[in-house]
Amino acid sequence: MTDVTPRFGVGASVLRVEDAAFITGQGRYTDDISLPAMLHGYVLRSPVANAALKVVSVEAARTAPGVHLVLTGADLVGLGDLKSGVMQKQPDGSRAPTRDVPILCRDRVHHVGDAIAFVVANSRAQAQDAAELIEVEYDAAPAASSTATALDPGTPLVWPELGSNRAFLYEIGDIARTDKAFATAAKVSRVEFVNNRLVSNFLEPRAAIGEWHAGEDRYQLTTGSQGAHSMRSILAEQVFNIAPEKLRVVTPDVGGGFGTKAFVYREHALVLEAARRLGRPVKWVADRTEHFLADAQGRDNVVAAEMAMDDNGRFLGLRVRTLANLGAYCSQYGPFIPYIGASMSTGVYDIGALAVTIDGVYTNTTPVDAYRGAGRPEAAFMIERLVDTCARDLGIEPDEIRRRNFIKQFPYRTQSGRNYDVGDFEGHLRLAMERAGWHGFETRLAQSKAVGKIRGIGMATYVEASAFPGSEPAYLELQTDGTLTLAIGTQSNGQGHATAYAQFVAEKLNVDVARVKVLQGDTDRLETGGGTGGSRSIPLGGASAARAGEALAEKLRRIAADELEAAPGDIELVDGTARIVGTDRSIGFAEIAKAAKKPEDLKAAGDFVQHEATYPNGTHICELEIDPDTGHVEIIGYTIVDDFGITVNPMLLAGQIHGGVAQGIGQALSETTVYGEDGQMLTASFMDYAVPRADSLPSFHFETHNVPSTTNALGIKGAGEAGTIGAAPAVMNAVIDALYRAYGIRHIDMPATPSRIWETIRDAVATK
């Protein structure tokens, strides 16, 4: 048989097929949808962080122009709360009780932005005007707003009945073994830092449309999400107490998710309940301030970590203490995020003992949950900052201390139970240093000094866990017009799924990716779906799509062989046709579809089940200049060498890495969420919350040094979160390198804003 190389298969930099619609204004996001007789909702939110609540009267709101419905907590006694089911075991074997999210607050508010009432009117403006007429009494109390002081005596209690602001206590590793390692250590290095709280700030604010189909006794929710099926399950089972088939969830185009759109929120339940009561569709759309106040946020840890070493700088033991802020409630995955992050504490290093203690704490702030990387960026930042400190304490170069401690033999089981299958950590470190011109830094440093600037260079070698065990079935079908439809239960939020999945199919059927249509985001089209998160879509879904392509290709060859009176083994698939090898006799895919004897002959499914996570890894190197007179940071060079196992589409991959690095740079240099002592958010707009701008970012050098995974069927490791994981520690190591060389400064917290850097330099100069 002729070997025909696919033009659009795995490994090709295929242009995104979905972009034509987006750049011509034909994208279809939730707020673009307008249904007949549709009404609009608005949520009245708490202006205080901690208060007893009494809704005195809603009558003025109910009689306001255009208003159809006003709901308060008292009206929703039949609806269940949103619960978190991921609380992990504490040292005594128990699981701490959760504090669940009511659809509307009943007698108390716990953070600014807590939901009090839902008003439905002919327009959003009318609903908002009416909400201002609701009479509410707040008996305000002091708030707990700081992670660092949440467990201090005298700090106000978020949930007084618990007797403490501790949400849970986790321990990972072996405390006794770690204590022994520290007792025999020749040197101990220590870091303490704040991993700052972030707001995801996707382009498209959340939106939801609820419908009630009385004839079917059935709800429909249309919303931007990271997976329709999990939303259906939670809303049906936890909130409405109905069978899942009584709720259809549809997700159209989504303008960014970053973890934050993976969760079920109050507004999803509210638009559905309002639609049922009114018999009309109800739409709710968040504004940017609501995103800041009400959508789950990320990170927010206070960390102390120390490393025990021998005389040669070999790592003997790692001890970590983390305060992890959950906010006011247990968000959907909130209690799990610090736990999964802690499982990656030892990073790329062979460390013989580990002890991690995590205190989850409640505060009167917006709940905290998964944000791009979900615990793994926090772990990478901790270990990479600590390793640089170890090198500085011992007078060893940062690359050398890493080389001495890298894991070199695989497979490798970490002290937290992670099973690394493959890796070449020293290989990508060496390559990144070459590309970054690491050994020529001193010349560039002298050039910076000559113009009154200080300069630093920093690295981070990271590993993360992604594509966690499980599967994502794919269903492929040949249509009567000769095109192909792939249905799969992940959800694109802008990553390019329609292109990447099409490449897997195109490779197996040897067709142009334009002939493959990808369907996602509809619980009526697919029985199950795992959604998008943890960089799982391509490693799991891609492998399943490839298997579905292989299975359908065999079916099409058999049909074509019958029609052409040949053996299936003599049939090759080329550009939407099946032909006998070495001849011009062929039959088109559309003709094959017509020739099929039964519908099942044109359908195939693939389902790859993965039993262990994959472990992407890599090296980031950042070089930057700082103006000591202003504190301004300019990133001069940024080099990334990553191991993703297999590259599906180099262009899509580069886009994912660039975006992730931009978010990591944002955390390192500009972004942070600030609460006042009274629990008021002081950074609830783009006037105060500084996302990185185009001129904040450098040009990136990115390449791969791939070692195929042995746990994934195609060798893929997952890449969607990796850029974020490596970036923040690389940037901060570079900042501190510059400050240490010039002023002996050993620490500065994120974000390293100009004002913070300037003040740190001023204080260092004043103490000399």
C-alpha positions, 0 to 999 in steps of 0.5 A: 500500500502507498504510504500517504503522509497526511498534510493536516495530521499531528505535528503540522502547524495547521491554522485554526479553523475556528478563527474565520468565524471569530475574526468576522464577528460570527462567534456565538457567545452566550450574550449574543443569544436573544430568545423570544420573550426573554427577560433579564436578571440582576443580582443584588450583592452585599456591600459589606463583608460580614453581617447579619442580614435581614431583607425588610421589604421587596415590595417597591422592587416588585412593583417597579417598572418592567419587573416580573420577579424578585427572589430572596433566600426565603423564596428558595427553601426548596433549592439546595446549596452548592457543595464541595465534595473534595475535602481530603482526609485530615491526619486523624482520618476525618474530613472537615465539614464544609461551608456551602454556598447558598443560592441566595443568602438567608440570614447572613452575608460572608463577603462583599459580593455575596448574593442577596436577591435576584430581580428579573425585569424586561431589561437589565437596567430595569432590574438593576434599578429595582434592586436598589429599591430592596430594603435590606438591614445589615448588622455589620461585624468585624471581618477576617480579611487576611490569610496571614492572620486568619488563625491568630487569636482575636481575628473575627470568626467567619463561621463562629460555630466552628470555633476557629477560622481553620477549614481543614488540616492536611499533612503530606509526607513523613514528618518523622523521616523529615525531622531526621533529615533536618537533624543530620543536615549540614545546612538548612535554607529557608524562604517565606513568601506570599503567593498573591491572590489573582482574578482570572479576568477572562475576556468574556464575563460569565453569562447564563440563560435559563429556559423552562420547557413545560411540555417536557417538564425540563430545564435548559441552561445555556452558559459559557463553561468548561464542561456542560456535563458536570454542570448538569450533574451538580445543578440536577443533583445538589440544587434542584433534586431532579434526574439529570435528564431533566436538565439540558446544558448547552455551551456555545463559544466561550471567551476564556475560562482559566479554571474559573468557568469550570464551576457552578455558580449561583446565577446558573440556578437563579436563571433556571428557577426564574424561568420556571416560575415565569415561563419565559427565558431569563438571561443574566450577564455579569459586568466586570465588577461582578467578576471581581467580586463574585467569581472564584479567585486563585492562589492566595497562600502564605508559605514557609519552606525550608530545605535540609542539605548535606555539605555538597548541596544535596537535598536531604529533606523538604519541610513546607507550611502553607496557609491556604485561603479558601475565602468565605465558602468552600468553592467547588474544588477549593479544598482540593487545590492546595492538596494537589499542589502539595503533591508536586512539592519536590518538583524535579528534584530527588529529595528523600524526605518530605513533610507538608502541612496545610492549614486551610483558612476561611476569610470574609473574602470571595471564595478561592478555587482553581486558576490556571495550574490549580495548585501546581504553580504554587508548588513550583514557585515554592520549590524554585524560589527555595532552590535559588535560595539554597544556591545563594546560601551555599555559593553554588551557581543556580544551574549547578545546584539543580544538576546535583539534585535532578531526578535522573532515573525513571520511573521515579516515585516522589515522596508524595506518591507521584509517579514520574514516567520519563524526563530529561531535566538536565537536557532542557536546562542545558538547551535553555541556557544555551538559547538564553546566552546564560554564560554571556550574562556578565557582559550584558550586566556591565552594559546595564550598569553603564547606563545606571540600570541593574540587571538580573537573570533567573531560571525555573525548572518545573514539572507539573501533573496534568491529564489526570487518570480517566478518559474522554470518549470520542464519537466520529461519524461520516455525514451524507455530504462526505464531511465528518463530525466528531463529538467529544465532551471536553469544552474549548475556551479558546484553545483551538479544540476544533483544529487540534481534534480535527488533526487527529481525525484528518491524520487517520482518514487522510482528509483536510481538517476543514472536512472535520466538524467538532461538536462540544458543549451539549448534554443532549448530544453526548451522554457523558463528558469530562470537560476541560481542565488540568490540561486533559483535553488533548492527551485524553480526548486526542488519543480517543479521537485518533482511535475513533479515526482508526476505527472509522477508517477501517469501516470505510475501507470495507464499504469501499472495497465492496463497492469497488470489488476489491480487498479492504487491504488494497484500499487507501484513503486519499483526500476524501476518497477511497481508491484501489492502490495503484489505480485510478478507481475510487469512490468518494466519502459521500458515495460511501455514506450512501452505500452504507447498509446501516447507520452504524457502518458510518460511526465509530467511537474511541475511548483511551483510558489513562491510569496515571497523570502525565508530567510535562516539564521544562526550563524557563529563563528570564533576563530583565533590567530594573531602573533603580530610580523608578523600580520599573522592570523591563524583561529583556529576554525570555526563553522557554524549553519544554517537554510535552512528549509530543507536539500536536500543533506547534502553532497552537502550542506556542499560543498556549505557552505564550498566554500562560507565560503572560499570566505568570508574568502578570502575577510576578510583576503586577497582579494582586487582589487587595482587601481592606481590614473591613473586607472591602476589595480595593482592587475591583476594577482595571483601574486598580488591578493591573493585568499585563499589557502588551508593552509589559511582555517580551518576545519569547523564544520557545522550543521543545525538548520532548520525551514521549510519555509512556503513560499516554497512548500517543506520548502526549503530556499536556500543555495548557497550564505549563506556561503559567507554572514556569513563569512566575518563579523564573521572573522572580528569581531574575528580579531577586538576582538583580536586587541581590547583585546590586544591593544584597536584597534576598527577598521581595514578594509578588507582585514586584511592582515598581513601587514595591521594588523602589521601596525595597531598594530605598530601605536596603540603601538606608540600612547600609 
